[in-house]
Amino acid sequence: MKEPNAEARRLLRIAQRDYKSFQLLRSGGEEYRIDATFHAQQAVEKCLKAVMSVHKIRFDRTHDLERLTEQLAVNGFPPPFNAQELGRLNPYAVTFRYDDEEIEQISFTETTKFVETVHQWAKDTVEGK
């Protein structure tokens, strides 16, 4: 098993890569909204898992931000947004990648707020340990 702080830092590095991808795709405009939001969801997911790792909270292989958020909250480390709020990003993890059904659109403004806030929270948490 990897040392929790090392694993948390690794997950944070991967989250940073997805965050940068989100920023690049966002700059391309509405045409890239779904692809950009996929990377935002991935960044938030890795950030949540980084915080879980540093606090030695076990997590399953899942893309479900609601589930991860609830696990953090139950263990006393609630993220800056609740499960329902972050859960709005869930369809971007799998649904749009494997299905062509319509999914609820989230504005770039709201997505940016989610990813920037959660990323900073995770960074502060991981670097503080």
DRENPA-3360 file (N, C-alpha, C; in nm, 2 decimals, always signed):
BEGIN
1 = MKEPNAEA = +0.08/-0.12/+0.00/+0.00/+0.00/+0.00/+0.09/+0.12/+0.00 ~ +0.05/+0.22/-0.08/+0.12/+0.34/-0.09/+0.11/+0.43/+0.04 ~ +0.21/+0.50/+0.07/+0.20/+0.60/+0.19/+0.09/+0.70/+0.15 ~ +0.00/+0.73/+0.25/-0.11/+0.82/+0.22/-0.07/+0.95/+0.17 ~ +0.03/+1.02/+0.22/+0.06/+1.15/+0.17/+0.12/+1.15/+0.03 ~ +0.20/+1.04/+0.00/+0.25/+1.03/-0.13/+0.14/+1.01/-0.23 ~ +0.05/+0.92/-0.20/-0.07/+0.90/-0.28/-0.15/+1.02/-0.30 ~ -0.17/+1.10/-0.20/-0.25/+1.22/-0.21/-0.18/+1.32/-0.30;
9 = RRLLRIAQ = -0.05/+1.33/-0.29/+0.02/+1.42/-0.38/+0.01/+1.38/-0.53 ~ +0.02/+1.24/-0.55/+0.01/+1.19/-0.68/-0.13/+1.22/-0.74 ~ -0.23/+1.20/-0.66/-0.37/+1.23/-0.71/-0.39/+1.38/-0.74 ~ -0.33/+1.46/-0.66/-0.33/+1.60/-0.68/-0.26/+1.65/-0.81 ~ -0.15/+1.58/-0.84/-0.08/+1.61/-0.96/-0.17/+1.57/-1.08 ~ -0.24/+1.46/-1.07/-0.33/+1.41/-1.18/-0.44/+1.51/-1.19 ~ -0.50/+1.55/-1.08/-0.61/+1.65/-1.08/-0.56/+1.78/-1.15 ~ -0.44/+1.82/-1.12/-0.39/+1.94/-1.18/-0.38/+1.93/-1.33;
17 = RDYKSFQL = -0.35/+1.82/-1.38/-0.35/+1.79/-1.53/-0.49/+1.80/-1.59 ~ -0.59/+1.74/-1.52/-0.72/+1.76/-1.57/-0.77/+1.90/-1.56 ~ -0.74/+1.97/-1.45/-0.77/+2.11/-1.44/-0.72/+2.19/-1.55 ~ -0.60/+2.17/-1.59/-0.54/+2.24/-1.70/-0.61/+2.21/-1.83 ~ -0.64/+2.08/-1.85/-0.72/+2.04/-1.97/-0.85/+2.11/-1.97 ~ -0.92/+2.12/-1.86/-1.05/+2.19/-1.85/-1.03/+2.34/-1.89 ~ -0.92/+2.40/-1.84/-0.90/+2.54/-1.88/-0.88/+2.56/-2.03 ~ -0.80/+2.47/-2.08/-0.77/+2.48/-2.23/-0.89/+2.46/-2.31;
25 = LRSGGEEY = -0.97/+2.36/-2.28/-1.09/+2.33/-2.36/-1.20/+2.44/-2.33 ~ -1.21/+2.50/-2.21/-1.30/+2.61/-2.18/-1.27/+2.73/-2.27 ~ -1.14/+2.75/-2.29/-1.10/+2.87/-2.38/-1.15/+2.85/-2.52 ~ -1.18/+2.73/-2.56/-1.23/+2.70/-2.70/-1.38/+2.74/-2.71 ~ -1.45/+2.76/-2.61/-1.59/+2.81/-2.61/-1.69/+2.69/-2.60 ~ -1.81/+2.73/-2.63/-1.93/+2.64/-2.61/-1.91/+2.51/-2.68 ~ -1.85/+2.51/-2.79/-1.83/+2.39/-2.87/-1.76/+2.27/-2.79 ~ -1.68/+2.31/-2.69/-1.60/+2.22/-2.61/-1.66/+2.20/-2.47;
33 = RIDATFHA = -1.78/+2.25/-2.44/-1.83/+2.25/-2.31/-1.83/+2.11/-2.25 ~ -1.88/+2.01/-2.32/-1.89/+1.87/-2.26/-1.76/+1.81/-2.24 ~ -1.67/+1.83/-2.33/-1.53/+1.78/-2.31/-1.46/+1.85/-2.20 ~ -1.48/+1.98/-2.19/-1.41/+2.06/-2.08/-1.47/+2.01/-1.95 ~ -1.60/+1.99/-1.94/-1.66/+1.96/-1.81/-1.63/+1.82/-1.77 ~ -1.60/+1.73/-1.87/-1.55/+1.60/-1.83/-1.42/+1.61/-1.75 ~ -1.33/+1.70/-1.80/-1.20/+1.71/-1.73/-1.22/+1.78/-1.60 ~ -1.32/+1.87/-1.59/-1.35/+1.93/-1.46/-1.40/+1.83/-1.36;
41 = QQAVEKCL = -1.48/+1.74/-1.40/-1.53/+1.63/-1.32/-1.42/+1.54/-1.27 ~ -1.33/+1.51/-1.36/-1.21/+1.43/-1.33/-1.12/+1.49/-1.23 ~ -1.10/+1.62/-1.25/-1.02/+1.70/-1.15/-1.08/+1.70/-1.01 ~ -1.21/+1.72/-1.01/-1.28/+1.72/-0.88/-1.27/+1.59/-0.81 ~ -1.29/+1.48/-0.89/-1.28/+1.35/-0.84/-1.15/+1.32/-0.78 ~ -1.04/+1.35/-0.85/-0.91/+1.33/-0.80/-0.88/+1.41/-0.68 ~ -0.93/+1.53/-0.67/-0.91/+1.62/-0.55/-0.97/+1.55/-0.43 ~ -1.10/+1.51/-0.45/-1.17/+1.44/-0.34/-1.09/+1.32/-0.29;
49 = KAVMSVHK = -1.04/+1.24/-0.38/-0.97/+1.12/-0.35/-0.83/+1.15/-0.28 ~ -0.77/+1.26/-0.32/-0.65/+1.31/-0.26/-0.67/+1.34/-0.11 ~ -0.78/+1.41/-0.08/-0.81/+1.44/+0.05/-0.84/+1.32/+0.13 ~ -0.92/+1.23/+0.07/-0.95/+1.10/+0.14/-0.82/+1.02/+0.17 ~ -0.73/+1.02/+0.07/-0.60/+0.95/+0.09/-0.52/+1.01/+0.21 ~ -0.51/+1.14/+0.21/-0.43/+1.20/+0.32/-0.49/+1.18/+0.46 ~ -0.63/+1.16/+0.46/-0.69/+1.13/+0.59/-0.72/+0.98/+0.61 ~ -0.66/+0.90/+0.52/-0.66/+0.76/+0.54/-0.81/+0.70/+0.53;
57 = IRFDRTHD = -0.89/+0.76/+0.45/-1.03/+0.72/+0.42/-1.02/+0.63/+0.30 ~ -1.07/+0.51/+0.31/-1.07/+0.42/+0.20/-1.18/+0.46/+0.10 ~ -1.15/+0.44/-0.03/-1.25/+0.47/-0.13/-1.24/+0.37/-0.24 ~ -1.36/+0.34/-0.29/-1.37/+0.25/-0.40/-1.33/+0.32/-0.53 ~ -1.31/+0.24/-0.64/-1.29/+0.29/-0.77/-1.43/+0.34/-0.82 ~ -1.45/+0.47/-0.81/-1.58/+0.52/-0.85/-1.56/+0.66/-0.91 ~ -1.65/+0.70/-1.00/-1.65/+0.84/-1.05/-1.76/+0.92/-0.98 ~ -1.83/+0.86/-0.89/-1.95/+0.92/-0.82/-1.91/+1.02/-0.72;
65 = LERLTEQL = -1.92/+1.15/-0.76/-1.88/+1.26/-0.67/-1.97/+1.27/-0.55 ~ -2.10/+1.24/-0.57/-2.19/+1.24/-0.45/-2.14/+1.14/-0.35 ~ -2.11/+1.02/-0.39/-2.07/+0.92/-0.30/-1.94/+0.96/-0.22 ~ -1.84/+1.01/-0.30/-1.71/+1.05/-0.24/-1.73/+1.17/-0.14 ~ -1.82/+1.26/-0.18/-1.85/+1.38/-0.10/-1.91/+1.33/+0.03 ~ -2.01/+1.24/+0.02/-2.07/+1.19/+0.14/-1.97/+1.12/+0.23 ~ -1.88/+1.04/+0.18/-1.78/+0.97/+0.26/-1.70/+1.07/+0.33 ~ -1.65/+1.17/+0.26/-1.57/+1.27/+0.33/-1.65/+1.34/+0.44;
73 = AVNGFPPP = -1.77/+1.38/+0.42/-1.85/+1.45/+0.52/-1.88/+1.36/+0.64 ~ -1.91/+1.23/+0.62/-1.93/+1.14/+0.73/-1.80/+1.12/+0.82 ~ -1.69/+1.13/+0.75/-1.56/+1.12/+0.83/-1.51/+1.25/+0.88 ~ -1.59/+1.36/+0.87/-1.55/+1.49/+0.93/-1.47/+1.58/+0.84 ~ -1.47/+1.55/+0.71/-1.39/+1.64/+0.62/-1.47/+1.68/+0.50 ~ -1.58/+1.75/+0.53/-1.67/+1.79/+0.42/-1.60/+1.88/+0.32 ~ -1.62/+1.86/+0.19/-1.57/+1.95/+0.09/-1.64/+2.08/+0.09 ~ -1.60/+2.18/+0.01/-1.66/+2.31/+0.01/-1.80/+2.31/-0.06;
81 = FNAQELGR = -1.84/+2.20/-0.13/-1.97/+2.19/-0.19/-2.03/+2.06/-0.14 ~ -2.17/+2.06/-0.13/-2.23/+1.93/-0.08/-2.24/+1.83/-0.20 ~ -2.29/+1.71/-0.16/-2.30/+1.60/-0.25/-2.39/+1.63/-0.37 ~ -2.50/+1.70/-0.34/-2.60/+1.73/-0.45/-2.53/+1.83/-0.55 ~ -2.46/+1.93/-0.50/-2.40/+2.03/-0.59/-2.29/+1.96/-0.68 ~ -2.20/+1.89/-0.62/-2.09/+1.82/-0.70/-2.15/+1.71/-0.78 ~ -2.26/+1.65/-0.74/-2.32/+1.54/-0.82/-2.37/+1.59/-0.95 ~ -2.39/+1.72/-0.97/-2.43/+1.77/-1.10/-2.32/+1.74/-1.21;
89 = LNPYAVTF = -2.20/+1.72/-1.16/-2.09/+1.69/-1.26/-2.08/+1.54/-1.29 ~ -2.15/+1.45/-1.22/-2.14/+1.31/-1.24/-2.17/+1.26/-1.38 ~ -2.27/+1.31/-1.45/-2.30/+1.26/-1.58/-2.18/+1.28/-1.68 ~ -2.10/+1.38/-1.65/-1.99/+1.41/-1.74/-1.88/+1.31/-1.73 ~ -1.88/+1.23/-1.63/-1.77/+1.13/-1.61/-1.79/+1.01/-1.70 ~ -1.91/+0.96/-1.71/-1.94/+0.84/-1.79/-2.04/+0.86/-1.90 ~ -2.16/+0.92/-1.86/-2.27/+0.92/-1.95/-2.24/+0.98/-2.09 ~ -2.17/+1.09/-2.09/-2.15/+1.15/-2.22/-2.04/+1.08/-2.30;
97 = RYDDEEIE = -1.95/+1.01/-2.23/-1.84/+0.93/-2.29/-1.89/+0.80/-2.36 ~ -2.00/+0.75/-2.31/-2.05/+0.62/-2.35/-2.19/+0.62/-2.40 ~ -2.25/+0.73/-2.41/-2.39/+0.74/-2.45/-2.41/+0.88/-2.52 ~ -2.51/+0.88/-2.61/-2.53/+1.01/-2.68/-2.66/+1.08/-2.62 ~ -2.71/+1.04/-2.51/-2.82/+1.10/-2.45/-2.79/+1.24/-2.40 ~ -2.89/+1.32/-2.40/-2.88/+1.46/-2.35/-2.85/+1.46/-2.20 ~ -2.76/+1.54/-2.15/-2.73/+1.56/-2.01/-2.75/+1.70/-1.97 ~ -2.78/+1.73/-1.85/-2.80/+1.86/-1.80/-2.67/+1.95/-1.82;
105 = QISFTETT = -2.69/+2.06/-1.89/-2.57/+2.15/-1.91/-2.54/+2.23/-1.79 ~ -2.42/+2.24/-1.75/-2.37/+2.32/-1.64/-2.29/+2.44/-1.70 ~ -2.31/+2.56/-1.66/-2.24/+2.67/-1.72/-2.09/+2.66/-1.69 ~ -2.01/+2.72/-1.77/-1.87/+2.73/-1.75/-1.84/+2.80/-1.62 ~ -1.92/+2.90/-1.59/-1.90/+2.98/-1.46/-1.92/+2.89/-1.34 ~ -2.02/+2.81/-1.34/-2.05/+2.72/-1.23/-1.94/+2.61/-1.22 ~ -1.91/+2.55/-1.33/-1.81/+2.44/-1.34/-1.68/+2.50/-1.29 ~ -1.64/+2.62/-1.34/-1.51/+2.68/-1.29/-1.51/+2.70/-1.14;
113 = KFVETVHQ = -1.62/+2.74/-1.09/-1.63/+2.76/-0.94/-1.61/+2.63/-0.87 ~ -1.67/+2.52/-0.92/-1.66/+2.39/-0.85/-1.51/+2.35/-0.86 ~ -1.45/+2.35/-0.98/-1.32/+2.29/-0.99/-1.21/+2.38/-0.92 ~ -1.22/+2.51/-0.93/-1.12/+2.59/-0.87/-1.13/+2.58/-0.72 ~ -1.25/+2.59/-0.66/-1.26/+2.58/-0.52/-1.22/+2.45/-0.46 ~ -1.27/+2.34/-0.52/-1.23/+2.21/-0.47/-1.08/+2.18/-0.49 ~ -1.02/+2.23/-0.60/-0.88/+2.21/-0.62/-0.80/+2.28/-0.51 ~ -0.84/+2.41/-0.48/-0.77/+2.48/-0.38/-0.78/+2.42/-0.24;
121 = WAKDTVEG = -0.90/+2.38/-0.21/-0.93/+2.31/-0.08/-0.84/+2.18/-0.07 ~ -0.84/+2.10/-0.17/-0.76/+1.98/-0.17/-0.61/+2.01/-0.16 ~ -0.56/+2.11/-0.24/-0.42/+2.15/-0.23/-0.39/+2.20/-0.09 ~ -0.47/+2.28/-0.03/-0.44/+2.33/+0.11/-0.44/+2.21/+0.21 ~ -0.53/+2.12/+0.19/-0.54/+2.00/+0.28/-0.42/+1.91/+0.26 ~ -0.38/+1.88/+0.14/-0.27/+1.79/+0.12/-0.14/+1.85/+0.16 ~ -0.12/+1.98/+0.12/+0.01/+2.05/+0.15/+0.02/+2.08/+0.30 ~ -0.09/+2.08/+0.37/-0.09/+2.11/+0.52/-0.06/+1.98/+0.60;
129 = K = -0.05/+1.87/+0.53/-0.02/+1.74/+0.61/+0.13/+1.71/+0.60;
% end
